[in-house]
């Protein structure tokens, strides 16, 4: 389900669903904690490029969240593979 989509349109103003904020921040926190040496700007730049854009201003929340989740899943798989390799070398 989309978390960043439009919640309501009133006249000229479009309101985004505020429930998207903690969802995105939780995923972002997990990603940044898995790469603690990255600066915040570096993290944002990498995510922006992961969405196929150069300017973070134009990245919508849903593709950003999808990119973060994919990156987190990839990090988990890399850690599991690393741990599996360490376990096999100890046998």
N, C-alpha and C positions, 0 to 999 in steps of 0.2 A: 504494500500500500504506500502511496506517495505521502511523504510527511511534509514536504515544503510547498505543496500546491496551494492554490488560492482557497482561502476559507470563505470569504465573502467579498462582494464588490458593492461599495456604497458610493454612488456618484462618481467622483474622479478617483477616490482613494481605494486601493486594493489592500485588503488585510490578509496577511499570511497566517497560517495556523501556528500559534505560539507553541504548540506541543512538539513541534519539530526541533526546537532549540535543545532540550536536554538529550534527545536522541542523537543529534549530530554531535553535541559536545562530548557525550560518553564515548562515541566511536573515535572522535578526534583525540580524546585523552588517551585511549588505548593505543592508537597509532603513535602519538608523540612519545608515550612512555616506552614503546618498543624501539624508538630511535632517539634516545635522550641527548645525543650529541647534536641533533639538528636544531638550528635556531627556528623560531616561530615563522619568520619570513621565508626561510628555506622550506619548511613544511608546507606553507601555503603555496609557494611557487611550484613545488613538486606535485601537489594535488591539482593545481590549476592545469599544469601540463598533462596530468593524468586524465583530465576531462577534455583534453584536446584543444585547450585555449591558452592564450598567453596572458590575458588580463583577468585577474580574479574577480573583477567587478561584474563580469558577464556570466559567471558560473552560477547556475541555478542550484538550489539546495538538494534536489533529488539526485541529479548526476554526481554532485559532490559527495553525498552520502554513499552512493553506490561505489564510487571510487575508493572512499575510505574503507568501506566494508571489504572490498576486494583486496585492498592492500593489507588489511588486518588478517584476512584469511590466508593470504600468501605468506605473511610473516609467521603465522602459527604453523603452517605446513613446513616452512624452513626450519623452525625451531624443533619440530617433531622429527624431521629428517636428521638434524644435527644430533639430537638426543639419541635417536635410533642408531646412528653411526657410532656414537660414543659407547653405547651399551654393547654393540657387537664387537668393538675392538677390545673391550674389557673381558670378553669371554675367552 
